[in-house]
Amino acid sequence: MTQPGMAASMGTRDRITIDAIPSAARAAITAKIGEIRHIEPVGTGLNSKLAAVLHADDSAVFVKGMPSNHPGVRSQHREAAIAPHAASIAPRLRWHLDVAG
């Protein structure tokens, strides 16, 4: 059974939904892409509590994240640091936010 604010587990880990993140974090994302029109949860992967494709009027972006006190946050910081060096083999990192914990 899925708890409020949690997405169904795909056998990897329980995900939080975009609605469960702090309002300041959602506002920071909205400032980057515009009003979120549709949320497409992503159930695969092992490293993020939040993983979704967010659709705005003119774009769709993949976002992932976790609380800043989560032990796995270091791996996301490493990913952000190496992203410019992986441009030929990985999608471009558009931005990295650390908002509202």
KAZI-V558952 format. One record per residue. N is the residue number from 0. RES is the residue in one small letter. SS is DSSP state (H for helix, E for strand, L for the rest). OMEGA is omega in radians with two decimals (NA if undefined). D_FIRST is the distance of its C-alpha to the first C-alpha in Angstrom with 1 decimal. Layout:
N,RES,SS,OMEGA,D_FIRST  N,RES,SS,OMEGA,D_FIRST
This chain:
0,m,L,-3.12,0.0  1,t,L,3.10,3.8  2,q,L,3.08,6.6  3,p,L,3.14,9.8  4,g,L,-3.13,12.0  5,m,E,3.02,9.8  6,a,E,3.12,9.9  7,a,L,3.13,7.9  8,s,L,3.08,9.4  9,m,L,-3.13,12.4  10,g,L,-3.13,13.1  11,t,L,3.10,15.3  12,r,L,3.09,13.6  13,d,L,-3.14,11.1  14,r,E,2.95,12.9  15,i,E,3.10,13.8  16,t,L,3.13,15.0  17,i,H,3.13,18.6  18,d,H,-3.10,18.1  19,a,H,3.14,16.9  20,i,L,3.13,20.2  21,p,L,-3.10,23.2  22,s,H,3.11,25.3  23,a,H,3.11,28.3  24,a,H,3.10,26.6  25,r,H,3.11,25.5  26,a,H,3.12,29.1  27,a,H,3.09,30.6  28,i,H,3.13,28.7  29,t,H,3.10,29.8  30,a,H,3.14,33.3  31,k,H,-2.99,33.3  32,i,H,-3.03,32.0  33,g,L,-3.10,32.4  34,e,L,3.13,30.0  35,i,L,-3.10,26.6  36,r,L,-3.10,26.5  37,h,E,3.12,23.5  38,i,E,3.14,20.7  39,e,E,-3.12,19.7  40,p,E,3.07,16.9  41,v,L,-3.06,17.9  42,g,L,-3.11,15.5  43,t,L,-3.13,18.4  44,g,L,-3.03,20.3  45,l,L,-2.89,20.0  46,n,L,-3.06,21.8  47,s,L,3.06,20.2  48,k,L,3.08,17.3  49,l,E,3.03,18.2  50,a,E,-3.10,19.4  51,a,E,2.94,20.2  52,v,E,-3.14,23.2  53,l,E,-3.13,24.4  54,h,E,3.05,26.8  55,a,L,-3.11,29.7  56,d,L,-3.01,32.8  57,d,L,-3.07,34.7  58,s,L,2.98,32.4  59,a,E,-3.13,29.2  60,v,E,3.02,28.3  61,f,E,3.07,25.8  62,v,E,3.02,24.6  63,k,E,-3.13,22.9  64,g,E,3.13,22.8  65,m,L,3.08,21.6  66,p,L,-3.07,22.8  67,s,L,3.09,26.5  68,n,L,3.12,26.1  69,h,L,-3.12,23.7  70,p,L,-3.11,25.6  71,g,L,-3.10,25.0  72,v,H,3.11,26.7  73,r,H,-3.14,30.0  74,s,H,3.10,29.0  75,q,H,3.07,28.5  76,h,H,3.09,31.8  77,r,H,3.11,33.4  78,e,H,3.13,32.0  79,a,H,-3.12,33.6  80,a,H,-3.11,36.8  81,i,H,-3.08,37.3  82,a,H,3.14,36.1  83,p,H,-3.11,39.7  84,h,H,-3.12,40.9  85,a,H,-3.04,38.4  86,a,L,-3.11,39.3  87,s,L,-3.09,40.7  88,i,L,-3.08,37.7  89,a,L,3.06,34.7  90,p,L,-3.13,33.7  91,r,L,3.01,35.5  92,l,L,-3.09,33.8  93,r,L,3.11,34.5  94,w,L,3.13,33.7  95,h,L,-3.11,32.1  96,l,L,2.97,31.0  97,d,L,-3.00,30.5  98,v,L,2.97,29.6  99,a,L,3.06,28.1  100,g,L,NA,26.9
